[in-house]
Amino acid sequence: MTLAKDLFDQDQIMQLLGASIIRQVEGCVELEMMVTERMVQKHGTCQGGALFTLADAAFGISANCAGREAVSQHCSITYLRPAHLGEVVVASVSLRTTVGRTSIYDVSLSTEAGGLVAEFRGVARALSK
């Protein structure tokens, strides 16, 4: 977990959002973040950019814990339901496949109670072979 923690600690926006690492399983991390007043928009729900940022950080840390440096090649997110003020959102990452220098990761964003908030897919490209 040392590499994941080092990568997380260097990610200043994670500190700004008050996120934390829950655990690392098979090279993939789980992060959590509580939705605060600074993250909600006029509807009283979490701004999508905060959710995307949490998912993207979990994806990026996981991709860089796979034994080689990687960068994002493509990311997308599908929002399924809002996250509300005070809810804790958990980003759980799974590696789907690796072909050559390209890896595909899926990130599920859920509440602590288990309600699915969004699904994120990230494609990472390793910087070297």
C-alpha positions as CSV (number, residue, x, y, z in Angstrom):
1,M,0.0,0.0,0.0
2,T,3.0,2.3,0.3
3,L,3.1,3.3,-3.4
4,A,-0.7,3.9,-3.4
5,K,-0.4,6.0,-0.2
6,D,2.5,8.0,-1.7
7,L,0.5,8.6,-4.9
8,F,-2.6,9.6,-2.9
9,D,-0.6,11.9,-0.6
10,Q,0.8,13.7,-3.6
11,D,-2.7,14.3,-5.1
12,Q,-3.5,17.7,-3.7
13,I,-7.1,17.7,-4.9
14,M,-7.8,14.6,-2.9
15,Q,-6.6,16.5,0.2
16,L,-8.8,19.4,-0.7
17,L,-11.9,17.2,-1.1
18,G,-11.1,15.4,2.2
19,A,-10.9,12.0,0.6
20,S,-9.1,9.1,2.1
21,I,-7.8,5.6,1.1
22,I,-9.9,2.8,2.6
23,R,-7.9,-0.1,1.3
24,Q,-5.9,-1.6,-1.6
25,V,-6.9,-5.0,-3.1
26,E,-4.8,-6.6,-5.9
27,G,-3.3,-3.3,-6.9
28,C,-6.7,-1.5,-7.1
29,V,-7.6,1.1,-4.4
30,E,-10.8,2.1,-2.7
31,L,-11.2,5.8,-1.8
32,E,-14.0,7.5,0.1
33,M,-15.2,11.1,0.3
34,M,-17.9,12.7,2.4
35,V,-20.2,15.1,0.4
36,T,-19.8,18.5,2.2
37,E,-21.5,21.8,1.8
38,R,-18.7,23.0,-0.5
39,M,-19.5,20.2,-3.0
40,V,-23.2,20.7,-3.5
41,Q,-24.8,22.7,-6.2
42,K,-28.2,24.5,-6.3
43,H,-30.2,21.2,-6.2
44,G,-28.5,20.3,-2.9
45,T,-26.7,17.3,-4.5
46,C,-23.0,16.7,-5.1
47,Q,-21.6,18.4,-8.1
48,G,-20.7,15.9,-10.8
49,G,-17.2,17.2,-11.1
50,A,-16.4,16.2,-7.5
51,L,-17.6,12.7,-8.1
52,F,-15.7,12.5,-11.4
53,T,-12.5,13.7,-9.6
54,L,-12.9,11.0,-6.9
55,A,-13.3,8.3,-9.5
56,D,-10.5,9.6,-11.7
57,A,-8.1,9.7,-8.7
58,A,-8.9,6.1,-7.7
59,F,-8.4,5.0,-11.3
60,G,-5.1,6.9,-11.7
61,I,-3.7,5.6,-8.4
62,S,-4.7,2.0,-9.4
63,A,-3.2,2.3,-12.9
64,N,0.1,3.6,-11.4
65,C,0.3,0.7,-8.9
66,A,0.3,-1.8,-11.7
67,G,4.1,-1.9,-11.9
68,R,4.6,0.8,-14.5
69,E,3.8,4.5,-14.9
70,A,0.6,5.3,-16.7
71,V,-1.5,8.2,-17.8
72,S,-5.2,8.6,-18.7
73,Q,-6.0,8.0,-22.3
74,H,-9.8,8.2,-22.0
75,C,-12.3,8.5,-19.2
76,S,-16.1,8.5,-19.1
77,I,-18.8,8.5,-16.4
78,T,-22.4,7.7,-16.2
79,Y,-24.3,9.3,-13.3
80,L,-27.1,7.0,-12.0
81,R,-28.4,8.9,-8.9
82,P,-27.4,11.9,-6.9
83,A,-25.2,11.9,-3.9
84,H,-26.5,14.1,-1.1
85,L,-25.0,16.3,1.5
86,G,-23.5,14.2,4.3
87,E,-23.3,11.0,2.3
88,V,-20.0,9.1,2.1
89,V,-19.2,8.1,-1.5
90,V,-16.9,5.1,-2.0
91,A,-14.9,4.6,-5.2
92,S,-14.1,0.9,-5.9
93,V,-11.8,0.1,-8.7
94,S,-11.4,-3.1,-10.7
95,L,-9.0,-3.9,-13.6
96,R,-11.0,-5.2,-16.5
97,T,-8.1,-6.0,-19.0
98,T,-4.6,-5.2,-20.1
99,V,-3.5,-5.5,-23.7
100,G,0.0,-4.3,-24.5
101,R,0.4,-0.8,-22.9
102,T,-3.4,-0.2,-22.6
103,S,-5.4,-1.1,-19.5
104,I,-9.1,-0.6,-18.9
105,Y,-10.4,0.0,-15.3
106,D,-14.0,0.3,-14.0
107,V,-14.8,2.4,-11.0
108,S,-18.1,2.1,-9.1
109,L,-19.1,5.0,-7.0
110,S,-21.5,4.0,-4.2
111,T,-22.7,5.3,-0.9
112,E,-21.7,3.6,2.3
113,A,-25.2,2.2,2.4
114,G,-24.6,0.6,-0.9
115,G,-26.6,2.8,-3.3
116,L,-24.9,3.0,-6.7
117,V,-24.2,6.6,-7.6
118,A,-22.2,6.4,-10.9
119,E,-20.1,4.1,-13.1
120,F,-16.7,5.4,-14.4
121,R,-14.5,3.8,-17.0
122,G,-10.9,4.8,-17.4
123,V,-8.4,3.7,-20.1
124,A,-4.8,4.0,-19.0
125,R,-1.7,4.0,-21.3
126,A,1.6,2.8,-19.8
127,L,4.5,5.2,-20.6
128,S,6.9,2.4,-21.3
129,K,6.6,-1.3,-22.2
